[in-house]
Amino acid sequence: MAQIHEDVVWLKPGQVAERAGLAVSTLHYYESLGLIRSRRTAGNRREYRRDTLRVLAFIRASQRVGISLDRIKDALDQLPEEGLPTKKDWARISRQWREDLNDRIEYLTALRDRFSNCIGCGCLSLKSCPYSNPDDILGTQGQGALRFP
């Protein structure tokens, strides 16, 4: 584990949570997943580096576009352990996710454009519904409940 310099500004969990717009329990959860780190004071209380706020903003923005916490952790693990991540570090992560994000944008655009045809339809057709079974992909895999083992 990397050493954290003593001259770094440290914040209490309540301060970080308030500034990030999260619950303290969310900080603890993210820490248990290895997304953020804290140190313990002499009184065994957690403290977070101020730059944790930037990491939390990255996590929230990534989740907002559908990136899983596992993929976010993989990306954060690529950042330098010493010092602050640079613009170049963040750009590298962005390039890695570009194709996936473009696929999501394409899917969501198609969903938006076709969604008005579905509202109020009520057909619940697993064969022809463009949302639950686009192009009858499941029909090519045989009969029965394919999504529910």
GROMACS elastic network, one bead per residue, 0.5 to 0.9 nm:
[ bonds ]
;  ai    aj funct       b0    kb
    1    81     6  0.80900   500
    2    81     6  0.58542   500
    2    82     6  0.65230   500
    3    81     6  0.84451   500
    3    82     6  0.74818   500
    4     7     6  0.87529   500
    4     8     6  0.76898   500
    4    39     6  0.88360   500
    4    49     6  0.88233   500
    4    82     6  0.75730   500
    4    83     6  0.86345   500
    5     8     6  0.59508   500
    6     9     6  0.81151   500
    6    10     6  0.89812   500
    7    10     6  0.88391   500
    8    49     6  0.65685   500
    8    50     6  0.75293   500
    8    51     6  0.89516   500
    9    48     6  0.84434   500
    9    49     6  0.59414   500
    9    50     6  0.56771   500
    9    51     6  0.85203   500
   10    47     6  0.58795   500
   10    48     6  0.54245   500
   10    50     6  0.57336   500
   11    14     6  0.81230   500
   11    15     6  0.60592   500
   11    16     6  0.63212   500
   11    46     6  0.87351   500
   11    47     6  0.54319   500
   11    48     6  0.52046   500
   11    49     6  0.61927   500
   11    50     6  0.61669   500
   12    15     6  0.52798   500
   12    16     6  0.64124   500
   12    17     6  0.86570   500
   12    45     6  0.83061   500
   12    46     6  0.66620   500
   12    48     6  0.63706   500
   12    49     6  0.89590   500
   13    16     6  0.51606   500
   13    17     6  0.59791   500
   13    18     6  0.84973   500
   13    24     6  0.61205   500
   13    27     6  0.74718   500
   13    28     6  0.88423   500
   13    45     6  0.89534   500
   13    46     6  0.66778   500
   13    47     6  0.62469   500
   13    48     6  0.67989   500
   14    17     6  0.50631   500
   14    18     6  0.60203   500
   14    19     6  0.85338   500
   14    23     6  0.82230   500
   14    24     6  0.62768   500
   15    18     6  0.52381   500
   15    19     6  0.61641   500
   15    20     6  0.84780   500
   16    19     6  0.52353   500
   16    20     6  0.59180   500
   16    21     6  0.82633   500
   16    22     6  0.81406   500
   16    24     6  0.80613   500
   16    27     6  0.84061   500
   16    48     6  0.74614   500
   16    50     6  0.78439   500
   16    52     6  0.79594   500
   16    53     6  0.67660   500
   17    20     6  0.51656   500
   17    21     6  0.57278   500
   17    23     6  0.55664   500
   17    24     6  0.54563   500
   17    25     6  0.88711   500
   17    26     6  0.82577   500
   17    27     6  0.71684   500
   17    53     6  0.88898   500
   18    21     6  0.51410   500
   18    22     6  0.64642   500
   18    23     6  0.76807   500
   18    24     6  0.84896   500
   19    22     6  0.79395   500
   19    53     6  0.76479   500
   20    23     6  0.87393   500
   20    53     6  0.63298   500
   20    54     6  0.89425   500
   20    56     6  0.69385   500
   20    57     6  0.72300   500
   22    25     6  0.82310   500
   22    26     6  0.64056   500
   22    27     6  0.75013   500
   23    26     6  0.52062   500
   23    27     6  0.68794   500
   24    27     6  0.51138   500
   24    28     6  0.64927   500
   24    29     6  0.87118   500
   25    28     6  0.50186   500
   25    29     6  0.61298   500
   25    30     6  0.86228   500
   26    30     6  0.60790   500
   26    31     6  0.84063   500
   27    30     6  0.51472   500
   27    31     6  0.60668   500
   27    32     6  0.85884   500
   27    36     6  0.78222   500
   27    56     6  0.88121   500
   28    32     6  0.61432   500
   28    33     6  0.87259   500
   28    36     6  0.88331   500
   29    32     6  0.50512   500
   29    33     6  0.64257   500
   29    34     6  0.87834   500
   29    35     6  0.88440   500
   30    33     6  0.51159   500
   30    34     6  0.63488   500
   30    35     6  0.52592   500
   30    36     6  0.60885   500
   30    37     6  0.86178   500
   30    69     6  0.89506   500
   31    35     6  0.56114   500
   31    37     6  0.57709   500
   31    38     6  0.76232   500
   32    35     6  0.76502   500
   32    36     6  0.82992   500
   32    37     6  0.88576   500
   33    36     6  0.79622   500
   33    69     6  0.85157   500
   33    70     6  0.86815   500
   33    73     6  0.79024   500
   34    37     6  0.69214   500
   34    73     6  0.71179   500
   34    77     6  0.88699   500
   35    55     6  0.82617   500
   35    56     6  0.87025   500
   35    59     6  0.84442   500
   35    69     6  0.83956   500
   35    72     6  0.78289   500
   35    73     6  0.56429   500
   35    76     6  0.69496   500
   35    77     6  0.82932   500
   36    48     6  0.84567   500
   36    52     6  0.67866   500
   36    55     6  0.74526   500
   36    56     6  0.80469   500
   36    76     6  0.89067   500
   37    47     6  0.88325   500
   37    48     6  0.68085   500
   37    49     6  0.81310   500
   37    52     6  0.79476   500
   38    46     6  0.59686   500
   38    47     6  0.53833   500
   38    49     6  0.70956   500
   38    52     6  0.89643   500
   39    44     6  0.87966   500
   39    45     6  0.80314   500
   39    46     6  0.56367   500
   39    47     6  0.53913   500
   39    48     6  0.66072   500
   39    49     6  0.85140   500
   40    43     6  0.75655   500
   40    44     6  0.50855   500
   40    45     6  0.52210   500
   40    47     6  0.62593   500
   41    45     6  0.52118   500
   41    46     6  0.64430   500
   41    47     6  0.71353   500
   42    45     6  0.74538   500
   43    46     6  0.89964   500
   48    51     6  0.82170   500
   48    52     6  0.64959   500
   48    53     6  0.89111   500
   49    52     6  0.54988   500
   49    53     6  0.81212   500
   50    53     6  0.60274   500
   50    54     6  0.81340   500
   51    54     6  0.53824   500
   51    55     6  0.68435   500
   51    56     6  0.88747   500
   51    84     6  0.76204   500
   52    55     6  0.50113   500
   52    56     6  0.61296   500
   52    57     6  0.86103   500
   53    56     6  0.50537   500
   53    57     6  0.62221   500
   53    58     6  0.86640   500
   54    57     6  0.50708   500
   54    58     6  0.62782   500
   54    59     6  0.87015   500
   55    58     6  0.50062   500
   55    59     6  0.62104   500
   55    60     6  0.87062   500
   55    76     6  0.83723   500
   56    60     6  0.61722   500
   56    61     6  0.85407   500
   57    60     6  0.52062   500
   57    61     6  0.60898   500
   57    62     6  0.84618   500
   58    61     6  0.52010   500
   58    62     6  0.60039   500
   58    63     6  0.85288   500
   58    72     6  0.86934   500
   59    62     6  0.51480   500
   59    63     6  0.61172   500
   59    64     6  0.85503   500
   59    67     6  0.88357   500
   59    69     6  0.78725   500
   59    72     6  0.67368   500
   59    73     6  0.89250   500
   60    63     6  0.51183   500
   60    64     6  0.60740   500
   60    65     6  0.88829   500
   61    64     6  0.50459   500
   61    65     6  0.66933   500
   61    66     6  0.89560   500
   61    67     6  0.88612   500
   62    65     6  0.54707   500
   62    66     6  0.65489   500
   62    67     6  0.53237   500
   62    68     6  0.78781   500
   62    69     6  0.85837   500
   62    72     6  0.72012   500
   63    68     6  0.64177   500
   63    69     6  0.73646   500
   63    72     6  0.83232   500
   64    67     6  0.74252   500
   65   101     6  0.76341   500
   65   104     6  0.82489   500
   66   101     6  0.85279   500
   66   104     6  0.82290   500
   67    70     6  0.82939   500
   67    71     6  0.65036   500
   67    72     6  0.67691   500
   67    97     6  0.88046   500
   67   101     6  0.86847   500
   68    71     6  0.53318   500
   68    72     6  0.62582   500
   68    73     6  0.86608   500
   69    73     6  0.60336   500
   69    74     6  0.85679   500
   70    73     6  0.51258   500
   70    74     6  0.63083   500
   70    75     6  0.87521   500
   71    75     6  0.62606   500
   71    76     6  0.86335   500
   72    75     6  0.51003   500
   72    76     6  0.61597   500
   72    77     6  0.85578   500
   73    77     6  0.60005   500
   73    78     6  0.87417   500
   74    77     6  0.51515   500
   74    78     6  0.67436   500
   75    78     6  0.53487   500
   75    79     6  0.71423   500
   75    93     6  0.62827   500
   75    96     6  0.89121   500
   76    79     6  0.53620   500
   76    80     6  0.86739   500
   76    93     6  0.86952   500
   77    80     6  0.79109   500
   77    81     6  0.83689   500
   78    81     6  0.86588   500
   78    89     6  0.83118   500
   78    93     6  0.84597   500
   79    82     6  0.88706   500
   79    84     6  0.85297   500
   79    85     6  0.61586   500
   79    86     6  0.88277   500
   79    89     6  0.65487   500
   79    90     6  0.83402   500
   80    83     6  0.68080   500
   80    84     6  0.72696   500
   80    85     6  0.63146   500
   80    89     6  0.83865   500
   81    84     6  0.80934   500
   81    85     6  0.86382   500
   82    85     6  0.86358   500
   83    86     6  0.89989   500
   85    88     6  0.79557   500
   85    89     6  0.58407   500
   85    90     6  0.71528   500
   86    89     6  0.51190   500
   86    90     6  0.66009   500
   86    91     6  0.86857   500
   87    90     6  0.52169   500
   87    91     6  0.61285   500
   87    92     6  0.86900   500
   88    92     6  0.62228   500
   88    93     6  0.88464   500
   89    92     6  0.52520   500
   89    93     6  0.66564   500
   89    94     6  0.88390   500
   90    93     6  0.52501   500
   90    94     6  0.62733   500
   90    95     6  0.88186   500
   91    95     6  0.62259   500
   91    96     6  0.87269   500
   92    95     6  0.52092   500
   92    96     6  0.64475   500
   92    97     6  0.89558   500
   93    96     6  0.51350   500
   93    97     6  0.64899   500
   93    98     6  0.86958   500
   94    97     6  0.52995   500
   94    98     6  0.60384   500
   95    98     6  0.50966   500
   95    99     6  0.79942   500
   96    99     6  0.74031   500
   96   100     6  0.82966   500
   97   100     6  0.53805   500
   97   101     6  0.60489   500
   97   102     6  0.85918   500
   98   101     6  0.51429   500
   98   102     6  0.60835   500
   98   103     6  0.86444   500
   99   102     6  0.50567   500
   99   103     6  0.62278   500
   99   104     6  0.86841   500
  100   103     6  0.51158   500
  100   104     6  0.63043   500
  100   105     6  0.86949   500
  101   105     6  0.61212   500
  101   106     6  0.85699   500
  102   105     6  0.50379   500
  102   106     6  0.61558   500
  102   107     6  0.86182   500
  103   106     6  0.51075   500
  103   107     6  0.61827   500
  103   108     6  0.86069   500
  104   107     6  0.50788   500
  104   108     6  0.60260   500
  104   109     6  0.84054   500
  105   108     6  0.51670   500
  105   109     6  0.59563   500
  105   110     6  0.85318   500
  106   109     6  0.51828   500
  106   110     6  0.62362   500
  106   111     6  0.85894   500
  107   110     6  0.52082   500
  107   111     6  0.61063   500
  107   112     6  0.85988   500
  108   112     6  0.60040   500
  108   113     6  0.84886   500
  109   112     6  0.50962   500
  109   113     6  0.61471   500
  109   114     6  0.86427   500
  110   113     6  0.50912   500
  110   114     6  0.61178   500
  110   115     6  0.82359   500
  111   114     6  0.52591   500
  111   115     6  0.55742   500
  111   130     6  0.85471   500
  111   131     6  0.74440   500
  112   115     6  0.51870   500
  112   116     6  0.75635   500
  113   116     6  0.70185   500
  113   117     6  0.85375   500
  114   117     6  0.56203   500
  114   118     6  0.71361   500
  114   130     6  0.81624   500
  114   131     6  0.89004   500
  115   118     6  0.52369   500
  115   119     6  0.65078   500
  115   131     6  0.85103   500
  116   119     6  0.54474   500
  116   120     6  0.87420   500
  117   120     6  0.82639   500
  117   121     6  0.74068   500
  118   121     6  0.51783   500
  118   122     6  0.77644   500
  118   123     6  0.86565   500
  118   129     6  0.84256   500
  118   130     6  0.87776   500
  118   131     6  0.87590   500
  119   122     6  0.77857   500
  120   123     6  0.86706   500
  121   124     6  0.80032   500
  122   125     6  0.84637   500
  123   126     6  0.87755   500
  123   129     6  0.81580   500
  124   127     6  0.88443   500
  124   128     6  0.87892   500
  124   129     6  0.71227   500
  124   132     6  0.88444   500
  125   128     6  0.55798   500
  125   129     6  0.54385   500
  125   132     6  0.85401   500
  125   133     6  0.87250   500
  126   129     6  0.56883   500
  126   130     6  0.88258   500
  126   132     6  0.65544   500
  126   133     6  0.60790   500
  126   136     6  0.78895   500
  126   138     6  0.86173   500
  126   139     6  0.89669   500
  127   130     6  0.87749   500
  127   132     6  0.87509   500
  127   133     6  0.66225   500
  127   134     6  0.85462   500
  127   135     6  0.83376   500
  127   136     6  0.55685   500
  127   137     6  0.87164   500
  127   138     6  0.79897   500
  127   139     6  0.69776   500
  128   131     6  0.88304   500
  128   132     6  0.85905   500
  128   133     6  0.67888   500
  128   134     6  0.72475   500
  128   135     6  0.70869   500
  128   136     6  0.61720   500
  129   132     6  0.57415   500
  129   133     6  0.55678   500
  129   134     6  0.63512   500
  129   135     6  0.81064   500
  129   136     6  0.78721   500
  130   133     6  0.55659   500
  130   135     6  0.65816   500
  130   136     6  0.80250   500
  131   134     6  0.57909   500
  133   136     6  0.53054   500
  133   137     6  0.60906   500
  133   138     6  0.64553   500
  133   139     6  0.85590   500
  134   137     6  0.61852   500
  134   138     6  0.84758   500
  135   138     6  0.85070   500
  135   139     6  0.88415   500
  136   139     6  0.52274   500
  136   140     6  0.71457   500
  137   140     6  0.57010   500
  137   141     6  0.73412   500
  138   141     6  0.52885   500
  138   142     6  0.71812   500
  138   143     6  0.83452   500
  138   146     6  0.72351   500
  138   147     6  0.87559   500
  139   142     6  0.57559   500
  139   143     6  0.68895   500
  140   143     6  0.85691   500
  141   146     6  0.78779   500
  142   146     6  0.80920   500
  143   146     6  0.75632   500
  144   147     6  0.89636   500
  145   148     6  0.55621   500
  145   149     6  0.70348   500
  146   149     6  0.66113   500
